[in-house]
Amino acid sequence: MDFVKGLELNRGFYFEIVKPLLDKSFKGLRYTAALLGYGSDVLGMDTEQSMDHNWGPRMQIFIDDPELTPVLNEFFKRELPLEYSGFSVNFSSPRYDNTQSMQKLEKRPENNLIEHLIEVDSFRSYLSQRYSINKTSNFSLNDWLMFTDQNLLEITSGDVFHDGLNMLNNTRRELEFYPSDICKLRMAVLWHYISNKEAFIGRSIALDDFTGLKIMAAQLVNYLIKILFYLERKYIPYSKWFGSFFKTLDVYSKVENLVRGILSENDPSEIERKICLLYVFIVERHNTTPGMPYLNNAIQDFFQRPYKVIFAETIIEVLKKSILDDEIRSTDLRKYAHDIIIDE
């Protein structure tokens, strides 16, 4: 089998196999067909290696009649072909970690039923069970406070093949990116992490602690790149995909060498200098981003100590003052930082 991207494979699987079956046996059925949720294929990051589990002809079919769920599930087990485009439509039973792999069959089982990987559910149930999201529209700021980047990325990535319920596309548009107040709050959290560590770069140099210096430099780079994601109105993926998604940012080519330099540099003073250049670049990028409050920050000594910092706490103050909603503005950053679990 020649590898093909999962989104491409499953678009064909829907239009060539699943749709004709539903049109023939469930004429007039209102449903939505999509590929979203877990998986490198949903994010367009799948490779040949991805084929070993939870990859292949698969998708979600959302319906609004819960009594039809087991009927459709059984229908697919009975009517789907054994293969599509050379890839097995039959999968192994779930393993201990709930993963499944394509399992080729030479002929249909005696009971004529295959183990497919089409999830049949209502969209509301899918959001509730997988993401603990209990509505499909009109999300409040309090709702947004509870969302995580990875979950929102999974819901808004992938592809919608058919939206007969006229719901999924609307939800995806509404969840496309954080409202301004929430984005500013999450950026303030990242600057809060930075404010707790930025002076330790100089302190590590003074103590000749090269190991500590490199660890903290990498942590600061991590936070700073995440701020760039938000400035480009992009959700931050969890660590497995972080570097790959970083390459998709518009700003990547402008900071790639600087980031690589910080991570590979062995001269402590050069590490500090390059981190300062990255601070300055991000402040400038912030100030050219529509809707963001202006920052006056420049590199300074940390009070009477010769440690170079951007004074992130003042950035936090500016961001929080620009938040319009009183409740969001008064959110405890330390508690929120814990609640949203930014993957460090």
C-alpha positions as CSV (number, residue, x, y, z in Angstrom):
1,M,0.0,0.0,0.0
2,D,1.3,3.4,-0.9
3,F,0.8,5.9,1.8
4,V,-1.7,8.7,1.3
5,K,-2.7,11.4,3.7
6,G,-5.6,10.3,5.9
7,L,-7.8,13.3,5.1
8,E,-7.4,12.6,1.4
9,L,-8.1,8.9,1.9
10,N,-11.2,9.5,3.9
11,R,-12.7,12.1,1.7
12,G,-12.6,9.5,-1.0
13,F,-13.9,6.8,1.4
14,Y,-16.9,9.0,2.2
15,F,-17.9,10.0,-1.4
16,E,-17.1,6.7,-3.0
17,I,-18.3,4.2,-0.4
18,V,-20.1,5.7,2.7
19,K,-22.3,8.2,0.9
20,P,-23.6,5.8,-1.8
21,L,-24.5,3.3,0.9
22,L,-26.4,5.8,3.0
23,D,-28.1,7.3,-0.1
24,K,-29.3,3.8,-1.1
25,S,-30.4,2.4,2.3
26,F,-31.2,5.5,4.3
27,K,-32.6,7.9,1.8
28,G,-33.5,11.2,3.2
29,L,-31.4,10.7,6.4
30,R,-30.1,13.9,7.8
31,Y,-26.5,13.4,9.0
32,T,-23.1,15.0,9.1
33,A,-19.9,13.2,8.0
34,A,-16.5,14.4,9.1
35,L,-13.0,13.4,10.2
36,L,-12.0,15.3,13.3
37,G,-10.9,14.6,16.9
38,Y,-7.8,12.5,17.8
39,G,-5.1,11.5,15.3
40,S,-2.2,12.8,13.3
41,D,-4.4,12.4,10.2
42,V,-6.9,15.0,11.5
43,L,-4.1,17.5,11.9
44,G,-2.5,16.7,8.5
45,M,0.6,15.5,10.3
46,D,0.3,11.8,9.5
47,T,3.1,9.9,7.9
48,E,3.6,6.3,6.9
49,Q,4.4,5.5,10.5
50,S,0.9,6.7,11.5
51,M,-0.6,3.7,9.7
52,D,0.2,1.4,12.6
53,H,-2.8,2.4,14.8
54,N,-6.1,4.4,14.6
55,W,-5.4,5.2,11.0
56,G,-7.2,4.1,7.9
57,P,-10.7,4.4,6.4
58,R,-12.5,6.0,9.3
59,M,-14.7,9.0,10.1
60,Q,-17.6,10.3,12.3
61,I,-21.2,10.1,11.2
62,F,-23.3,12.4,13.4
63,I,-27.1,11.9,13.5
64,D,-29.9,13.5,15.6
65,D,-31.8,10.2,16.3
66,P,-30.1,8.2,19.1
67,E,-32.2,5.1,18.4
68,L,-30.7,5.0,14.9
69,T,-27.1,4.8,16.3
70,P,-26.9,1.0,16.8
71,V,-28.8,0.5,13.5
72,L,-26.3,2.4,11.5
73,N,-23.4,0.8,13.4
74,E,-24.7,-2.6,12.5
75,F,-25.4,-1.5,8.9
76,F,-21.8,-0.4,8.4
77,K,-20.5,-3.7,9.9
78,R,-22.6,-5.6,7.3
79,E,-22.4,-3.4,4.2
80,L,-18.9,-1.8,4.2
81,P,-16.4,-3.5,1.8
82,L,-13.4,-5.3,3.2
83,E,-11.0,-2.7,1.6
84,Y,-11.0,0.7,0.2
85,S,-8.2,1.9,-2.1
86,G,-6.1,-1.0,-0.9
87,F,-6.5,-0.2,2.8
88,S,-8.4,-2.5,5.1
89,V,-11.8,-1.2,6.3
90,N,-11.7,-3.9,9.0
91,F,-9.9,-3.2,12.2
92,S,-8.6,-5.2,15.2
93,S,-10.6,-5.2,18.4
94,P,-9.6,-2.4,20.8
95,R,-6.4,-3.1,22.7
96,Y,-5.8,-2.2,26.4
97,D,-5.2,1.4,25.4
98,N,-8.3,1.5,23.1
99,T,-6.1,1.7,19.9
100,Q,-7.1,-0.3,16.9
101,S,-5.2,-1.2,13.7
102,M,-6.2,-2.1,10.2
103,Q,-6.6,-5.9,10.0
104,K,-6.8,-7.3,6.5
105,L,-9.4,-10.0,5.8
106,E,-9.3,-12.4,2.8
107,K,-13.1,-13.0,3.1
108,R,-16.0,-11.8,5.1
109,P,-16.4,-13.4,8.6
110,E,-19.1,-16.1,8.9
111,N,-21.4,-13.6,10.6
112,N,-20.8,-11.2,7.7
113,L,-19.8,-8.4,10.1
114,I,-16.6,-6.5,10.1
115,E,-15.0,-4.3,12.8
116,H,-15.2,-0.8,11.2
117,L,-13.9,2.5,12.5
118,I,-16.8,4.8,11.7
119,E,-18.0,6.5,14.9
120,V,-21.8,6.9,14.9
121,D,-23.1,9.4,17.5
122,S,-25.0,12.6,17.9
123,F,-22.7,15.7,17.7
124,R,-23.9,16.9,21.1
125,S,-23.0,13.5,22.6
126,Y,-19.6,13.5,20.9
127,L,-18.7,16.9,22.2
128,S,-19.9,16.0,25.7
129,Q,-18.3,12.6,26.0
130,R,-14.9,13.4,24.4
131,Y,-14.4,17.0,25.4
132,S,-16.9,17.7,28.2
133,I,-18.4,20.5,26.1
134,N,-22.2,20.5,26.6
135,K,-23.4,23.0,24.0
136,T,-22.8,23.5,20.3
137,S,-23.2,27.3,20.0
138,N,-23.5,30.6,21.9
139,F,-20.4,29.9,24.0
140,S,-20.0,32.3,26.9
141,L,-16.7,33.7,28.2
142,N,-17.0,31.3,31.1
143,D,-17.3,28.4,28.6
144,W,-14.1,29.6,26.9
145,L,-12.3,29.7,30.2
146,M,-12.6,25.9,30.5
147,F,-11.5,25.0,26.9
148,T,-8.0,23.7,26.1
149,D,-6.0,24.5,22.9
150,Q,-5.6,20.8,22.0
151,N,-9.3,20.1,22.3
152,L,-10.3,23.1,20.2
153,L,-7.6,22.2,17.7
154,E,-9.1,18.7,17.3
155,I,-12.6,20.1,16.8
156,T,-11.7,22.8,14.3
157,S,-9.1,20.7,12.3
158,G,-9.8,17.8,10.0
159,D,-12.5,18.0,7.3
160,V,-16.3,18.1,7.1
161,F,-17.4,16.0,4.1
162,H,-21.1,16.7,4.5
163,D,-23.0,18.8,7.1
164,G,-26.6,17.8,6.6
165,L,-27.4,18.6,10.2
166,N,-26.3,22.2,9.6
167,M,-24.5,22.2,13.0
168,L,-20.9,21.2,12.8
169,N,-19.6,23.9,10.5
170,N,-21.4,26.5,12.6
171,T,-19.7,25.2,15.7
172,R,-16.3,25.1,14.1
173,R,-16.7,28.7,12.9
174,E,-17.7,29.8,16.4
175,L,-14.7,27.9,18.0
176,E,-12.2,29.0,15.3
177,F,-10.2,31.0,17.9
178,Y,-10.4,32.5,21.3
179,P,-12.4,35.7,21.9
180,S,-10.1,38.7,22.4
181,D,-10.4,38.8,26.2
182,I,-9.6,35.1,26.6
183,C,-6.7,35.3,24.2
184,K,-5.2,38.2,26.2
185,L,-5.7,36.3,29.4
186,R,-4.0,33.2,28.1
187,M,-1.1,35.4,26.8
188,A,-0.9,36.9,30.3
189,V,-0.5,33.4,31.7
190,L,2.4,32.8,29.4
191,W,4.1,36.1,30.3
192,H,3.4,35.1,34.0
193,Y,5.5,32.0,33.5
194,I,8.2,34.1,31.8
195,S,8.2,36.7,34.6
196,N,8.9,33.9,37.1
197,K,12.0,32.8,35.2
198,E,13.5,35.6,33.1
199,A,15.9,36.9,35.8
200,F,17.2,33.4,36.4
201,I,19.0,33.4,33.1
202,G,21.4,36.0,34.4
203,R,21.5,34.4,37.8
204,S,22.5,31.0,36.3
205,I,25.3,32.7,34.4
206,A,26.5,34.4,37.5
207,L,26.5,31.0,39.4
208,D,28.2,29.2,36.5
209,D,25.2,26.9,36.3
210,F,25.2,25.9,32.7
211,T,22.8,23.0,33.0
212,G,20.2,25.2,34.8
213,L,20.8,27.9,32.2
214,K,20.0,25.6,29.3
215,I,16.9,24.2,30.9
216,M,15.5,27.6,31.7
217,A,16.4,28.9,28.3
218,A,14.5,26.1,26.7
219,Q,11.5,26.8,28.9
220,L,11.5,30.5,28.0
221,V,11.7,29.7,24.3
222,N,8.7,27.3,24.8
223,Y,6.6,30.1,26.3
224,L,7.7,32.7,23.8
225,I,6.8,30.5,20.8
226,K,3.4,29.9,22.3
227,I,2.8,33.6,22.5
228,L,3.6,33.7,18.8
229,F,0.9,31.1,18.2
230,Y,-1.6,33.4,19.9
231,L,-0.5,36.5,18.0
232,E,-1.2,34.6,14.8
233,R,-4.6,33.4,16.2
234,K,-3.6,29.8,16.2
235,Y,-4.2,27.1,18.8
236,I,-1.2,25.6,20.5
237,P,-0.9,21.8,19.9
238,Y,0.4,19.5,22.6
239,S,4.1,18.8,22.7
240,K,4.1,15.9,20.2
241,W,3.1,18.4,17.4
242,F,4.5,21.6,18.8
243,G,7.7,21.8,16.7
244,S,5.9,20.8,13.6
245,F,3.1,23.3,14.0
246,F,5.7,26.0,14.9
247,K,7.0,25.6,11.3
248,T,3.6,26.5,9.9
249,L,3.5,30.0,11.6
250,D,4.0,33.0,9.3
251,V,6.7,34.2,11.5
252,Y,8.7,31.0,11.6
253,S,11.3,32.0,9.0
254,K,12.1,35.2,10.9
255,V,12.8,33.5,14.3
256,E,14.0,30.0,13.2
257,N,17.7,30.8,13.4
258,L,17.3,32.7,16.7
259,V,15.4,29.9,18.3
260,R,17.9,27.3,17.1
261,G,20.7,29.5,18.3
262,I,19.4,29.7,21.8
263,L,18.9,26.0,22.0
264,S,22.3,25.1,20.6
265,E,24.5,27.9,21.9
266,N,27.2,27.0,24.4
267,D,28.3,30.5,25.3
268,P,26.2,31.6,28.3
269,S,26.4,35.3,27.4
270,E,25.3,34.6,23.9
271,I,22.3,32.6,25.2
272,E,21.2,35.6,27.2
273,R,21.7,38.0,24.3
274,K,19.7,35.8,21.9
275,I,16.9,35.4,24.4
276,C,16.8,39.2,24.7
277,L,16.6,39.5,20.9
278,L,13.6,37.1,20.9
279,Y,11.9,39.2,23.6
280,V,12.3,42.3,21.5
281,F,11.1,40.6,18.4
282,I,7.9,39.3,20.1
283,V,7.2,42.7,21.7
284,E,7.5,44.3,18.2
285,R,5.3,41.5,16.7
286,H,2.7,42.1,19.5
287,N,2.6,45.8,18.7
288,T,1.8,45.2,15.0
289,T,-1.0,42.7,15.8
290,P,-4.5,44.2,15.5
291,G,-6.4,44.4,18.8
292,M,-3.4,44.1,21.1
293,P,-2.6,46.9,23.5
294,Y,0.7,48.7,22.9
295,L,3.8,47.6,24.8
296,N,6.7,49.9,25.7
297,N,8.9,47.2,27.0
298,A,12.6,47.1,26.2
299,I,15.5,45.1,27.6
300,Q,16.7,46.4,31.0
301,D,18.8,45.2,33.9
302,F,16.9,43.4,36.6
303,F,16.8,46.2,39.2
304,Q,20.4,46.6,40.6
305,R,21.5,43.2,39.2
306,P,23.1,42.9,35.7
307,Y,20.6,40.3,34.5
308,K,18.9,41.2,31.2
309,V,15.1,41.0,31.3
310,I,12.0,42.3,29.5
311,F,10.1,42.9,32.7
312,A,7.2,40.6,31.8
313,E,5.1,41.6,34.8
314,T,4.5,45.0,33.2
315,I,3.3,43.2,30.0
316,I,0.9,41.3,32.1
317,E,-0.5,44.5,33.6
318,V,-1.0,46.0,30.2
319,L,-2.7,42.9,28.9
320,K,-5.0,42.6,31.9
321,K,-6.0,46.3,31.8
322,S,-7.0,45.9,28.1
323,I,-9.5,43.0,29.0
324,L,-13.0,44.4,28.8
325,D,-14.9,41.8,30.9
326,D,-14.5,42.5,34.6
327,E,-14.6,38.8,35.7
328,I,-12.0,37.8,33.1
329,R,-9.8,40.7,34.0
330,S,-9.8,39.8,37.7
331,T,-9.0,36.1,37.0
332,D,-6.2,34.8,39.2
333,L,-3.4,34.0,36.8
334,R,-1.8,31.4,39.0
335,K,-5.0,29.4,39.4
336,Y,-6.0,29.8,35.8
337,A,-2.5,28.7,34.7
338,H,-3.1,25.5,36.7
339,D,-6.6,25.0,35.4
340,I,-5.9,25.3,31.7
341,I,-2.8,23.1,32.0
342,I,-0.6,24.7,29.3
343,D,1.6,21.8,28.3
344,E,5.1,22.9,29.3
